[in-house]
Amino acid sequence: MAIFQRRSAANPLAGRRMPPAAKPAQPAAPPAPPPQFLRDNEVRTQIAADAVINGKLSFTTPTRVEGKLKGELRCTELLVIGPTAVVEGWVKADELQIEGIVRGEIAETRKVEIRPRGRFLGKLSARQLAIRDGGFLDGRCNVGPNVSLNEQQEIWRQILDAAES
């Protein structure tokens, strides 16, 4: 193999070593991770404003709805109903933020927040409820840490029966 190492008119660069390739510049430190509150509730799924959906949808990641939805909507994490959204039907989520319009029933939800210009019309059952200035709610609410909707209705019937007696 020494033939390839000899310089000749046909191979003038033979035997020369090539300078090492320049290494790409690396950042001094890795970028800082986002704050904890952004990582936990970062929306990973989105339904656009021009979408119109009829049926049942289920999500396991934080989700934002901007379009129109009629049917059943479930989310095991944060669910944001955006300002352009109109949702009609049954909604269940761990945490629900309403910025648009929701008509129907919200059930088995840990926390519901109706934000400014958010509107809810219907029946609501949640452990926590927050209505921000400018938020609108028209309907029945059952809010409490460990009381289901049926238990709340029974408690109110007993209270009303006792008051009439």
JOBEL-V387594 format. One record per pair of residues at least 24 apart in sequence whose ideal C-beta (glycine too) atoms are under 10 Angstrom apart, sorted by sequence separation. I is the first residue (numbers start at 1). J is the second residue. D is the distance in Angstrom with one decimal. If there is no record, write none. Layout:
I/J/D, I/J/D
This chain:
96/120/9.4, 125/149/4.3, 112/137/9.3, 124/149/9.2, 125/150/9.5, 47/73/9.6, 65/91/9.7, 123/149/7.8, 125/152/7.5, 96/124/9.5, 73/102/9.2, 91/120/9.6, 112/141/9.0, 45/75/8.8, 63/93/8.4, 79/109/8.7, 96/126/7.8, 62/93/9.8, 73/104/9.3, 91/122/9.2, 95/126/9.7, 112/143/8.4, 45/77/9.8, 57/89/9.9, 62/94/9.5, 68/100/9.6, 72/104/9.3, 83/115/8.7, 90/122/9.4, 44/77/9.0, 49/82/7.6, 56/89/9.0, 62/95/8.8, 64/97/9.1, 66/99/9.5, 67/100/9.7, 68/101/9.6, 69/102/9.6, 70/103/9.4, 71/104/9.5, 72/105/9.9, 73/106/9.8, 78/111/9.4, 79/112/9.9, 80/113/9.6, 81/114/9.6, 83/116/9.6, 85/118/9.8, 86/119/9.6, 87/120/9.7, 88/121/9.5, 89/122/9.5, 90/123/9.8, 91/124/9.4, 92/125/9.7, 93/126/9.6, 95/128/9.0, 96/129/10.0, 97/130/9.4, 98/131/9.4, 99/132/9.8, 106/139/9.3, 43/77/9.6, 44/78/9.7, 45/79/9.7, 46/80/9.0, 48/82/9.7, 49/83/9.2, 50/84/9.4, 51/85/9.5, 52/86/9.6, 53/87/9.7, 54/88/9.6, 55/89/9.5, 56/90/9.1, 58/92/9.3, 59/93/8.6, 65/99/9.8, 66/100/7.8, 70/104/9.1, 74/108/9.3, 75/109/9.5, 81/115/9.2, 83/117/6.5, 88/122/9.1, 98/132/9.7, 105/139/8.9, 43/78/7.2, 47/82/8.8, 49/84/4.5, 54/89/9.3, 64/99/9.4, 65/100/7.8, 80/115/9.2, 83/118/8.1, 97/132/9.8, 101/136/9.2, 102/137/9.9, 103/138/9.6, 104/139/9.4, 105/140/9.5, 106/141/9.4, 107/142/9.4, 110/145/9.9, 41/77/7.8, 42/78/8.8, 43/79/9.4, 46/82/8.6, 48/84/9.2, 49/85/7.7, 82/118/9.7, 99/135/9.2, 103/139/9.1, 40/77/8.7, 41/78/4.9, 43/80/6.5, 65/102/9.6, 81/118/7.3, 98/135/7.5, 40/78/8.3, 47/85/7.9, 81/119/9.7, 98/136/9.4, 41/80/8.9, 43/82/9.8, 81/120/9.1, 98/137/9.2, 47/87/9.9, 108/148/8.5, 107/148/9.2, 108/149/8.8, 107/149/6.8, 105/149/9.1, 49/100/9.8, 41/95/7.8, 41/97/9.3
